[in-house]
Amino acid sequence: MFVLLMLFLWKYIDDLIGKGFEWYVIMELMAYASATNVAMALPLSVLLSSIMTYGSLGENYELVAIKSAGISLTRAMYPMMIVIAILSISAFIFSDYMLPKANVKYFSLLYDARQQKSANFLPEGVFSNSFPGYTIRVRHKDPDGQTLHGLTIYEKNTATNSSTVLFAKQGRMYRTPDNQFLVLNLEDGVRYEEGAPSGGFNPRQTFTRYRFKKTEQKLDLSGFKLKRTDESEFSRAFQMMNLKLLGDTMRLTQHQIDSNLLVNYKLVTPYIKYFSVPQKSATIKDFLPGKPDVLKGEPRPNQTSIVDNALNEARTIQDLIKTRNLRYKEASSSVHAASVEYHKKFTLSAACIVLFLIGAPLGAIIRKGGLGLPVVVSVVFFLIYYIIETIGEKYVKAGEASPLVGMWIAILILTPVGLFLSYKAANDSVIFDVEAYKRFFFESV
């Protein structure tokens, strides 16, 4: 889980650094990110912990003592199987009730954090538009970050239709105690202002110039505060739905697809002349192939008109079907994506059981504890599971595989592997003993 959190920080570090977030906002975002990574971390942790536990028991000859007492490995695994069953049920409850809420809060907070303006209000040598109505440039900053040199401030007041340009040799900036304004104390400068005349019919604008030794400029900081988006705007994504909402969404979308298919037939039939005949003639028994000289005998103007009408009707049908086809693909993609999230809530629990069936006998066979060989073996098997699951999910979303096949293919492949390893471990197999393979090879030679 720690590795996943570090990956999260490296992925979004550019969106979080330099925006003035409070520490608890970052911690809240990391907490929600850890909840969303449970689907990947939990199966891996079950696999790794089971290999390490039973490997340590085998390395310390505790499994030998258990078997010498007349207790088989399968029976010795019963308590852990009960624990894994409880963990799988808890994982299902978490994925159905807690994970959708965590996803809503995580993605909404991440979106607001990425939309947040940078807290570097006045960068050096850049015309900054961070403050609405102002364009500010600072030529140089002192190392303290507050003393400014060579300030240029452009201000446009749309309400009074006036514009102002201010130049100052130096200044100093600080925030007010309530963090509502950024105050600029400016020194040795000049201010130019143009505005509409206060009265009369003279179209000429007024121009004002005055010099100052010291002046103060307040800039509103309300635009730099973290603004939270309504979480309901994110609730329509499939990752934010539980089983009931996903099932209702799939049924409603599938009903719309079926209804549109019936409408498509009714929209196309008026353009087909055969269906426009009130009653089928008795002489028409079969569809006859078109003849290349069907327009033979018609005058040239009539031939052109007939061909143009036919082309226009063909283009109309083509545009109509193309638009309806795009809607069908969008609706089908929604059904496939919803089915992926629907089955994920079950495959998480199944993956914990299957990977335990692989990890426990593997630990008993390799008889190595600690963080050495068990970590390597667990990572290899988890990568196999994750790659197969990812490929199946991709095929389901593309509509090239059934959800039952695509989302459960990894479980179906690894379950026989787990049962095979459990059988070998119960019979004291040496399938990972290199010396046994060497003896077999040299004896056969």
C-alpha positions as CSV (number, residue, x, y, z in Angstrom):
1,M,0.0,0.0,0.0
2,F,2.9,2.3,0.8
3,V,4.3,1.8,-2.7
4,L,0.9,2.6,-4.3
5,L,0.7,5.8,-2.3
6,M,4.2,6.8,-3.4
7,L,3.2,6.1,-7.0
8,F,0.1,8.3,-6.5
9,L,2.3,11.2,-5.1
10,W,4.7,11.0,-8.0
11,K,1.8,10.9,-10.5
12,Y,0.1,14.0,-9.2
13,I,3.0,15.9,-7.6
14,D,2.8,18.6,-10.3
15,D,-0.9,19.2,-9.5
16,L,-0.4,19.4,-5.8
17,I,2.9,21.2,-5.2
18,G,3.0,25.0,-5.0
19,K,-0.8,25.5,-4.6
20,G,-0.9,26.3,-0.9
21,F,-2.9,23.3,0.3
22,E,-3.2,22.6,4.0
23,W,-1.6,19.5,5.2
24,Y,-4.9,17.8,6.0
25,V,-6.1,18.2,2.4
26,I,-3.1,16.2,1.2
27,M,-3.6,13.6,3.9
28,E,-7.3,13.4,3.0
29,L,-6.5,12.9,-0.6
30,M,-4.0,10.1,0.2
31,A,-6.5,8.4,2.5
32,Y,-9.1,8.2,-0.3
33,A,-6.4,7.1,-2.8
34,S,-5.4,4.3,-0.4
35,A,-9.1,3.2,-0.3
36,T,-9.3,3.1,-4.1
37,N,-6.1,0.9,-4.3
38,V,-7.5,-1.8,-2.1
39,A,-8.6,-3.8,-5.2
40,M,-4.9,-4.2,-6.2
41,A,-3.3,-4.2,-2.7
42,L,-5.5,-6.7,-1.0
43,P,-5.0,-9.8,-3.3
44,L,-1.3,-9.1,-3.4
45,S,-1.1,-8.9,0.4
46,V,-3.0,-12.1,0.8
47,L,-0.7,-13.9,-1.6
48,L,2.5,-12.5,0.0
49,S,1.4,-13.1,3.6
50,S,0.3,-16.7,2.9
51,I,3.6,-17.5,1.2
52,M,5.7,-15.9,4.0
53,T,3.6,-17.5,6.8
54,Y,3.7,-21.1,5.5
55,G,7.2,-20.7,4.1
56,S,8.3,-19.7,7.6
57,L,6.5,-22.7,9.1
58,G,8.2,-25.0,6.6
59,E,11.6,-23.4,7.1
60,N,11.4,-23.9,10.9
61,Y,10.1,-27.5,10.5
62,E,6.8,-26.7,12.2
63,L,4.8,-28.2,9.3
64,V,6.8,-31.4,9.8
65,A,5.7,-31.4,13.5
66,I,2.1,-30.8,12.5
67,K,2.2,-33.7,10.0
68,S,3.9,-36.0,12.5
69,A,1.0,-35.3,14.9
70,G,-1.3,-36.8,12.3
71,I,-2.7,-33.5,11.1
72,S,-2.7,-33.1,7.3
73,L,-1.8,-29.8,5.6
74,T,-5.3,-29.4,4.3
75,R,-6.7,-29.7,7.8
76,A,-4.0,-27.3,9.1
77,M,-5.2,-24.7,6.5
78,Y,-8.8,-24.8,7.7
79,P,-8.4,-21.9,10.3
80,M,-6.7,-19.7,7.7
81,M,-9.4,-20.6,5.1
82,I,-12.0,-19.4,7.6
83,V,-10.0,-16.1,8.0
84,I,-9.7,-15.7,4.3
85,A,-13.4,-16.4,3.8
86,I,-14.3,-13.7,6.3
87,L,-11.8,-11.4,4.6
88,S,-13.4,-12.1,1.2
89,I,-16.8,-11.3,2.5
90,S,-15.5,-8.1,4.1
91,A,-13.8,-7.2,0.7
92,F,-17.1,-7.6,-1.1
93,I,-18.9,-5.4,1.5
94,F,-16.2,-2.9,1.2
95,S,-16.2,-2.8,-2.6
96,D,-20.0,-2.5,-2.7
97,Y,-20.6,0.0,0.1
98,M,-17.4,1.8,1.0
99,L,-15.5,1.9,-2.3
100,P,-18.1,3.8,-4.3
101,K,-18.2,6.6,-1.6
102,A,-14.4,6.7,-1.4
103,N,-14.2,7.0,-5.2
104,V,-16.7,9.9,-5.2
105,K,-14.7,11.8,-2.6
106,Y,-11.3,10.9,-4.1
107,F,-12.1,11.9,-7.7
108,S,-14.0,15.1,-6.7
109,L,-11.2,16.2,-4.3
110,L,-8.5,15.4,-6.9
111,Y,-10.4,17.3,-9.6
112,D,-10.7,20.4,-7.3
113,A,-7.0,20.1,-6.4
114,R,-6.0,20.0,-10.1
115,Q,-8.2,23.0,-10.9
116,Q,-6.7,25.0,-8.0
117,K,-4.6,28.0,-8.9
118,S,-0.9,28.1,-8.1
119,A,0.0,29.8,-4.8
120,N,3.0,31.4,-6.5
121,F,1.1,34.7,-7.0
122,L,3.8,36.8,-8.6
123,P,6.6,34.9,-10.4
124,E,9.6,36.7,-11.6
125,G,9.8,38.1,-15.1
126,V,6.3,36.9,-16.1
127,F,3.1,38.8,-16.7
128,S,0.7,37.1,-14.2
129,N,-3.0,37.1,-14.7
130,S,-3.8,35.2,-11.4
131,F,-5.8,38.1,-10.1
132,P,-9.0,38.9,-12.1
133,G,-8.8,42.4,-13.6
134,Y,-5.0,42.7,-13.0
135,T,-1.9,41.9,-15.0
136,I,1.2,42.1,-12.8
137,R,4.9,41.7,-13.6
138,V,7.7,41.6,-11.1
139,R,11.2,42.0,-12.5
140,H,13.1,40.5,-9.5
141,K,12.4,39.1,-6.0
142,D,14.7,39.0,-3.0
143,P,15.5,35.6,-1.4
144,D,12.9,36.2,1.3
145,G,10.2,36.0,-1.4
146,Q,8.4,39.1,-0.2
147,T,10.6,42.0,-1.3
148,L,9.9,42.9,-4.9
149,H,11.7,45.1,-7.4
150,G,10.5,46.6,-10.7
151,L,6.8,46.2,-10.4
152,T,4.4,46.9,-13.3
153,I,0.6,46.6,-12.6
154,Y,-2.1,46.9,-15.3
155,E,-5.6,47.3,-14.1
156,K,-8.8,47.2,-16.2
157,N,-12.0,48.3,-14.5
158,T,-14.9,47.3,-16.8
159,A,-17.5,48.9,-14.5
160,T,-16.1,52.4,-14.9
161,N,-14.5,51.8,-18.3
162,S,-11.2,53.0,-17.0
163,S,-7.6,51.5,-17.2
164,T,-4.7,52.1,-14.9
165,V,-0.9,51.5,-15.3
166,L,1.3,51.6,-12.2
167,F,5.1,51.5,-12.1
168,A,7.0,51.1,-8.8
169,K,10.7,50.7,-8.1
170,Q,10.2,48.3,-5.2
171,G,7.6,47.0,-2.8
172,R,6.8,44.3,-0.3
173,M,3.9,41.9,-0.2
174,Y,2.2,40.1,2.7
175,R,-1.1,38.5,3.5
176,T,-3.7,39.9,5.8
177,P,-4.3,37.9,9.1
178,D,-7.6,36.6,7.8
179,N,-5.9,35.4,4.6
180,Q,-8.5,37.4,2.5
181,F,-6.2,39.8,0.7
182,L,-2.6,40.1,-0.6
183,V,-1.3,43.5,0.3
184,L,1.4,45.2,-1.8
185,N,3.3,48.1,-0.1
186,L,4.8,50.0,-3.1
187,E,7.5,52.7,-3.0
188,D,8.8,55.3,-5.5
189,G,6.4,55.0,-8.4
190,V,4.0,56.6,-10.7
191,R,0.4,55.9,-11.6
192,Y,-1.3,56.6,-15.0
193,E,-5.0,56.4,-15.3
194,E,-7.4,56.9,-18.2
195,G,-11.1,57.2,-17.8
196,A,-14.3,58.5,-19.3
197,P,-15.2,62.1,-18.5
198,S,-17.4,62.6,-15.4
199,G,-20.0,64.7,-17.3
200,G,-20.7,66.7,-20.3
201,F,-20.6,65.8,-24.0
202,N,-16.9,66.1,-24.5
203,P,-15.9,62.7,-26.1
204,R,-12.3,63.1,-25.0
205,Q,-11.2,60.9,-22.1
206,T,-9.5,62.2,-19.0
207,F,-5.9,61.3,-18.2
208,T,-4.4,61.4,-14.7
209,R,-0.8,61.0,-13.6
210,Y,0.5,61.3,-10.1
211,R,3.7,60.2,-8.4
212,F,3.9,58.6,-5.0
213,K,6.5,57.8,-2.4
214,K,4.4,55.1,-0.7
215,T,1.1,53.5,-1.6
216,E,-0.8,50.3,-0.9
217,Q,-2.6,47.9,-3.3
218,K,-4.9,45.2,-2.1
219,L,-5.6,42.1,-4.2
220,D,-8.4,39.6,-3.4
221,L,-7.3,36.1,-2.6
222,S,-10.7,34.4,-2.7
223,G,-9.9,32.9,-6.1
224,F,-7.0,31.0,-4.6
225,K,-9.0,29.1,-2.0
226,L,-9.9,25.5,-2.6
227,K,-13.4,25.4,-4.1
228,R,-15.2,22.1,-3.7
229,T,-17.3,20.8,-6.5
230,D,-20.7,19.2,-5.7
231,E,-20.0,15.5,-5.3
232,S,-23.3,14.6,-7.0
233,E,-21.7,15.6,-10.4
234,F,-19.3,12.7,-10.1
235,S,-21.9,10.1,-8.8
236,R,-23.0,9.1,-12.3
237,A,-19.6,7.4,-13.1
238,F,-19.7,3.6,-12.9
239,Q,-16.9,3.5,-10.3
240,M,-19.1,5.5,-7.9
241,M,-22.1,3.0,-8.1
242,N,-23.0,0.0,-6.0
243,L,-24.4,-3.3,-7.3
244,K,-28.0,-2.0,-7.3
245,L,-27.3,1.1,-9.2
246,L,-25.0,-0.7,-11.7
247,G,-27.7,-3.3,-12.3
248,D,-30.4,-0.7,-12.8
249,T,-28.2,1.3,-15.2
250,M,-27.4,-1.8,-17.3
251,R,-31.1,-2.8,-17.6
252,L,-32.1,0.8,-18.5
253,T,-29.4,1.2,-21.1
254,Q,-30.1,-2.2,-22.6
255,H,-33.8,-1.4,-22.8
256,Q,-32.9,1.8,-24.7
257,I,-30.7,-0.2,-27.1
258,D,-33.5,-2.6,-27.8
259,S,-36.0,0.2,-28.3
260,N,-33.7,2.0,-30.7
261,L,-33.3,-1.2,-32.8
262,L,-37.0,-1.3,-33.3
263,V,-37.1,2.4,-34.2
264,N,-34.3,1.9,-36.7
265,Y,-36.4,-0.5,-38.8
266,K,-39.4,1.9,-38.8
267,L,-37.1,4.8,-39.9
268,V,-35.5,3.0,-42.8
269,T,-38.6,1.2,-44.3
270,P,-40.2,4.4,-45.8
271,Y,-37.1,4.8,-48.0
272,I,-37.4,1.3,-49.4
273,K,-40.0,1.4,-52.3
274,Y,-40.8,-2.3,-52.0
275,F,-42.4,-1.8,-48.6
276,S,-44.3,1.2,-49.9
277,V,-46.6,-1.1,-52.0
278,P,-49.9,-1.4,-50.2
279,Q,-50.4,-5.0,-51.1
280,K,-48.0,-7.5,-52.6
281,S,-48.8,-8.3,-56.1
282,A,-49.5,-11.9,-56.9
283,T,-47.0,-11.8,-59.8
284,I,-44.2,-10.9,-57.4
285,K,-42.9,-14.1,-55.9
286,D,-39.2,-13.5,-55.5
287,F,-36.7,-10.7,-55.3
288,L,-35.1,-10.2,-58.8
289,P,-31.6,-9.0,-59.2
290,G,-31.2,-5.5,-60.6
291,K,-30.5,-5.1,-64.3
292,P,-27.7,-2.8,-65.5
293,D,-30.0,-1.5,-68.3
294,V,-32.9,-0.7,-66.1
295,L,-32.9,2.9,-67.3
296,K,-32.8,1.9,-70.9
297,G,-35.6,3.6,-72.9
298,E,-35.9,6.5,-70.5
299,P,-35.1,10.0,-71.8
300,R,-31.8,11.5,-70.8
301,P,-33.3,14.1,-68.4
302,N,-35.4,11.4,-66.7
303,Q,-32.3,9.1,-66.3
304,T,-30.4,11.9,-64.6
305,S,-33.4,12.7,-62.3
306,I,-33.8,9.1,-61.3
307,V,-30.1,8.6,-60.5
308,D,-30.0,11.8,-58.5
309,N,-33.1,10.8,-56.5
310,A,-31.7,7.4,-55.8
311,L,-28.4,8.9,-54.7
312,N,-30.1,11.4,-52.4
313,E,-32.2,8.6,-50.8
314,A,-29.1,6.5,-50.3
315,R,-27.2,9.3,-48.7
316,T,-30.2,10.0,-46.4
317,I,-30.3,6.4,-45.3
318,Q,-26.5,6.3,-44.8
319,D,-26.5,9.5,-42.6
320,L,-29.5,8.2,-40.7
321,I,-27.9,4.8,-40.0
322,K,-24.5,6.4,-39.2
323,T,-26.0,8.6,-36.5
324,R,-28.0,5.8,-35.0
325,N,-25.0,3.5,-35.1
326,L,-22.9,6.1,-33.1
327,R,-25.6,6.2,-30.5
328,Y,-25.7,2.4,-30.4
329,K,-21.9,2.2,-29.9
330,E,-22.0,4.7,-27.0
331,A,-24.9,2.9,-25.3
332,S,-23.1,-0.5,-25.8
333,S,-19.9,0.9,-24.4
334,S,-21.8,2.1,-21.3
335,V,-23.2,-1.4,-20.8
336,H,-19.8,-3.0,-21.1
337,A,-18.2,-0.6,-18.7
338,A,-20.9,-1.0,-16.2
339,S,-20.7,-4.8,-16.4
340,V,-16.9,-4.6,-15.8
341,E,-17.5,-2.6,-12.5
342,Y,-20.3,-5.0,-11.6
343,H,-18.2,-8.1,-11.8
344,K,-15.2,-6.4,-10.2
345,K,-17.1,-6.4,-6.9
346,F,-17.2,-10.2,-7.0
347,T,-13.8,-10.9,-8.5
348,L,-12.0,-9.1,-5.7
349,S,-13.4,-11.6,-3.1
350,A,-12.7,-14.5,-5.4
351,A,-9.1,-13.4,-6.0
352,C,-8.4,-13.4,-2.3
353,I,-9.5,-17.0,-2.0
354,V,-7.7,-18.2,-5.2
355,L,-4.4,-16.4,-4.4
356,F,-4.5,-17.9,-0.9
357,L,-4.9,-21.4,-2.4
358,I,-1.7,-20.6,-4.4
359,G,0.2,-18.8,-1.7
360,A,-0.2,-21.3,1.2
361,P,0.9,-24.4,-0.6
362,L,3.7,-22.5,-2.4
363,G,5.0,-21.5,1.0
364,A,4.8,-25.1,2.3
365,I,6.7,-26.3,-0.8
366,I,9.5,-23.7,-1.1
367,R,10.0,-23.6,2.7
368,K,11.4,-20.1,2.7
369,G,10.2,-17.3,4.9
370,G,11.1,-13.6,5.1
371,L,11.2,-11.1,2.3
372,G,13.5,-12.9,-0.2
373,L,12.1,-15.7,-2.4
374,P,8.5,-15.3,-1.2
375,V,8.4,-11.8,-2.5
376,V,9.7,-12.8,-5.9
377,V,7.3,-15.7,-6.2
378,S,4.3,-13.7,-5.0
379,V,5.0,-10.8,-7.4
380,V,5.3,-13.3,-10.3
381,F,2.0,-14.9,-9.6
382,F,0.3,-11.6,-9.0
383,L,1.6,-10.2,-12.3
384,I,0.2,-13.3,-14.0
385,Y,-3.2,-12.7,-12.4
386,Y,-3.2,-8.9,-13.0
387,I,-2.1,-9.2,-16.7
388,I,-4.8,-11.8,-17.4
389,E,-7.4,-9.7,-15.6
390,T,-6.4,-6.6,-17.5
391,I,-6.6,-8.3,-20.9
392,G,-10.0,-9.8,-20.1
393,E,-11.3,-6.4,-18.9
394,K,-10.1,-4.8,-22.1
395,Y,-11.9,-7.3,-24.2
396,V,-15.1,-6.9,-22.2
397,K,-15.0,-3.1,-22.6
398,A,-14.4,-3.5,-26.4
399,G,-17.5,-5.8,-26.6
400,E,-15.3,-8.7,-27.9
401,A,-15.9,-11.0,-24.9
402,S,-18.7,-11.8,-22.5
403,P,-18.4,-10.3,-19.0
404,L,-18.6,-13.7,-17.4
405,V,-15.6,-14.9,-19.5
406,G,-13.5,-11.7,-19.6
407,M,-13.8,-10.7,-15.9
408,W,-13.5,-14.3,-14.5
409,I,-10.9,-15.7,-16.9
410,A,-8.0,-15.0,-14.4
411,I,-9.9,-16.8,-11.6
412,L,-10.7,-19.7,-13.9
413,I,-7.1,-20.1,-15.0
414,L,-5.5,-19.7,-11.5
415,T,-8.0,-21.9,-9.6
416,P,-6.8,-25.2,-11.1
417,V,-3.2,-24.0,-10.4
418,G,-4.0,-23.4,-6.7
419,L,-5.7,-26.8,-6.4
420,F,-2.8,-28.5,-8.1
421,L,-0.3,-26.8,-5.7
422,S,-2.5,-27.7,-2.7
423,Y,-2.5,-31.3,-3.8
424,K,1.3,-31.3,-4.3
425,A,1.9,-29.7,-1.0
426,A,-0.4,-32.2,0.9
427,N,1.7,-35.0,-0.6
428,D,5.1,-33.5,0.2
429,S,5.9,-32.6,-3.4
430,V,9.4,-31.5,-4.4
431,I,8.4,-29.6,-7.6
432,F,10.6,-26.6,-6.5
433,D,13.5,-28.7,-5.3
434,V,16.4,-28.2,-7.8
435,E,18.3,-31.1,-6.4
436,A,15.5,-33.5,-7.1
437,Y,15.5,-32.4,-10.8
438,K,19.3,-32.8,-10.9
439,R,19.1,-36.4,-9.6
440,F,16.3,-37.2,-12.0
441,F,18.2,-35.8,-14.9
442,F,21.5,-37.6,-14.1
443,E,19.8,-40.9,-13.3
444,S,17.9,-40.8,-16.6
445,V,21.1,-40.1,-18.5
